Amino acid sequence: MSKEKNLSKGLLVGFLAGGIVGAVIALLYAPKSGKELRKDIKDKTNEWKDEAEKYISEAKDKAKELINEGKQKSDRIIFEAKAKTDEILKDAEKLFHDAKTKVGSTISAGKNIVEKESGDIKSAIKAGIDAYRETKNT
């Protein structure tokens, strides 16, 4: 599509340039008086100036449209990036919470095992002390 636009712009510029050159040649070779020739040149100059201003105005409008489209696209991309970032942060927070819960339950289970084992060890030590005392007393 870009090549088509460039081709159409090139054709438009070519036609305008050809028209200008043709008009100048026609004015210079036409059998008119100096006053009429100057008036015709002035009129044609005004026409070309008006056409050039129109072309410039259209180019400005097109540039504004392109800028607005670009701004809208960039705003949409920024919005989507923010949404994706928020989603990633929520997923990370969930993973952190899940990991924290698992670690807490693992620590709690380990603590229970240590308490049970320490109770068993205390009981074994007490039984050993009791057995030693009984043996010593007998």
Summary of the structure (lengths in Angstrom):
residues: 138
radius of gyration: 46.3
end to end distance: 109.9
largest distance: 154.0
contacts: 273
relative contact order: 0.03
helix: 96%
strand: 0%
